[in-house]
Amino acid sequence: MSKHLAYHLEELRIALADGDERRVLPRVLDGESTVLDVGCGIGQSLIALGTDGRRCIGIDIDEAAIRHGVQTFGDRLRLEVAGAERIPLEAGSVDLVMCRVSLPYTNVPRALAEMRRVLRPGGRIWLTLHERRTAQGYLREAWRARSPLRIAHVLYILANGWLLELTGRVLPYPNGRYESWQSPQAVSRRLVRLGFEVEVRTEGRHTVVEGRLPRVAHGQGRPGA
Ligand SMILES: C[S@@+](CC[C@H](N)C(=O)[O-])C[C@H]1O[C@@H](n2cnc3c(N)ncnc32)[C@H](O)[C@@H]1O
C-alpha cells in the first residue's frame, strides 16, 4: 500500500472516531445539499460528514486515491481527478466547499478564486491552514535528517509563504507542484476581497478559516481579487 493511501485510510479512521481530538471537520448546515471537498483524498471527510440526502463531490489530483475512493464509496460520492485551480463544476452550484489540509499544496489565490466561483450566493467555505510554525517544524526535521533536498524544499515552502503574505501570490517548485504556509490574515484578506465574511478560529491543532457569501449575488468579488 502506498504511504498516501495509508495516510487517507488513517484519516478516515480519525474522521469516523467521534472522540478523537484530531477529528476536525465542518458542520454541514440545514439546507446545504451540495458539498464539495477540494483535495479529498479517498473521500474520507465526506464519508465522515454523512452523505444521506446530500450531493457529495470530491476532487483530488492523486489518481490512485480517487480510484480507491471510487471503488470503495462510488455509490455515495462523486469523485474526480482534478486540481483545485480548475474545479470541474458550474459556477454557483455548491452550498459548502471544504478544503481540509489541502490548501497548502495548491496555487492558493487561484484555488480560492475557483472555490468562490462554484459557490452559490449564501454559500460557505471552510479551510484549514498550515501556519508558519508548521513549515518551521519541517525545517527542523529536514535539518536533523541532514537531507539537502528536503532542506531545499522546506526553504522553498518558507519563502513561498512569505511571498503569499507580502504579494498574495505563490510560485511553483521546479516539479510544478505548489506548497506554502498561510497566515490566517493573508487568507482572510483574500477571502474578503472575494466577497466573503470571514471568521478564524483554532480547533484542536488546526487553524480553521470559515467564510460566508452574502445571500444576494454581488458578482465574483472585487475586480483583481
Ligand atoms: C494532506 S492530504 C489531505 C486529504 C484530506 N483532505 C484530509 O483531510 O484527510 C492533501 C491532499 O491534497 C491533494 N492535493 C494536492 N495538491 C492539490 C491540488 N492542486 N488540487 C487538488 N488536490 C490537491 C493531495 O493529493 C492530497 O490528497
The ligand as a Gaussian input file, in Angstrom:
#p B3LYP/6-31G(d) Opt

LIG

0 1
 C       -2.724000      16.135000       3.428000
 S       -3.832000      15.473000       2.237000
 C       -5.435000      15.871000       2.932000
 C       -6.513000      14.913000       2.480000
 C       -7.880000      15.148000       3.100000
 N       -8.425000      16.445000       2.738000
 C       -7.836000      15.003000       4.611000
 O       -8.140000      15.983000       5.314000
 O       -7.524000      13.927000       5.105000
 C       -3.701000      16.671000       0.913000
 C       -4.437000      16.238000      -0.339000
 O       -4.438000      17.328000      -1.260000
 C       -4.259000      16.791000      -2.567000
 N       -3.775000      17.878000      -3.449000
 C       -2.525000      18.391000      -3.539000
 N       -2.474000      19.381000      -4.428000
 C       -3.736000      19.514000      -4.931000
 C       -4.334000      20.368000      -5.901000
 N       -3.614000      21.311000      -6.530000
 N       -5.639000      20.225000      -6.170000
 C       -6.383000      19.268000      -5.534000
 N       -5.868000      18.424000      -4.607000
 C       -4.569000      18.536000      -4.303000
 C       -3.278000      15.656000      -2.363000
 O       -3.266000      14.748000      -3.439000
 C       -3.796000      15.051000      -1.054000
 O       -4.763000      14.062000      -1.276000

